[in-house]
């Protein structure tokens, strides 16, 4: 499975609505959401996920009514403990 970062607008969502959306995305099975972070003040959310391909990820966000600004496939991940290639 390929790994992706994606950015989303969440303007006008309350903190409770953001939490519910994040929990719904994390519970989904068609795409594996690894992490979701959000700024209520900034009206943005970033998601790290694993999906078979970009098209599957786009369909996933569309099905969950999540507005997607951009999607970036992750090829190389560098952390203090080393580098991972996907």
C-alpha positions in Angstrom: 0.0 0.0 0.0 1.2 3.5 -0.8 1.4 6.1 1.9 0.0 9.6 1.4 -0.3 13.0 3.1 -3.4 15.1 2.2 -4.7 18.5 3.2 -8.3 19.4 3.7 -10.4 22.4 4.5 -12.6 22.1 7.6 -13.9 25.7 7.9 -17.0 26.1 10.0 -16.7 22.7 11.8 -17.0 22.7 15.5 -14.5 21.0 17.7 -17.0 18.2 18.3 -17.7 17.8 14.6 -14.0 17.6 13.8 -13.5 14.9 16.5 -16.4 12.9 15.1 -15.0 13.3 11.5 -11.5 12.2 12.6 -12.9 9.2 14.5 -15.0 8.2 11.5 -12.0 8.4 9.1 -9.8 6.4 11.6 -12.5 3.7 11.8 -12.8 3.3 8.0 -11.6 0.1 6.4 -11.3 0.9 2.7 -8.3 3.3 3.4 -6.1 3.1 6.5 -5.9 6.5 8.1 -2.7 6.5 10.2 -2.9 10.0 11.6 -5.1 13.0 11.4 -4.3 16.5 12.8 -6.5 19.5 12.7 -6.5 23.3 13.5 -9.9 24.5 14.2 -8.7 28.2 14.1 -6.9 27.6 10.8 -9.8 25.5 9.3 -7.4 22.9 8.0 -6.8 19.2 8.6 -3.8 17.0 7.5 -4.1 13.3 7.1 -1.5 10.6 6.8 -3.0 7.4 5.2 -2.3 4.2 3.3 -4.3 3.4 0.2 -3.9 1.2 -2.8 -3.6 4.2 -5.1 -4.4 7.9 -5.4 -7.7 7.2 -7.1 -8.9 5.0 -4.2 -7.9 7.8 -1.7 -9.8 10.4 -3.7 -12.9 8.2 -3.8 -12.5 7.6 0.0 -12.5 11.3 0.7 -15.4 11.9 -1.6 -17.5 9.1 0.0 -16.8 10.6 3.4 -17.6 14.2 2.2 -14.1 15.5 3.0 -13.0 18.4 0.9 -9.5 17.7 -0.4 -7.0 20.5 -1.3 -4.1 18.3 -2.3 -2.7 14.8 -2.0 1.0 13.9 -1.9 2.4 10.4 -2.2 5.2 9.8 0.3 8.2 8.1 -1.3 10.8 8.7 1.4 10.3 9.2 5.1 13.2 10.5 7.2 13.1 10.3 11.0 15.8 10.5 13.6 16.0 6.7 13.7 16.5 6.3 9.9 15.1 6.6 6.4 12.3 4.5 5.0 11.5 4.2 1.3 7.9 3.3 0.3 
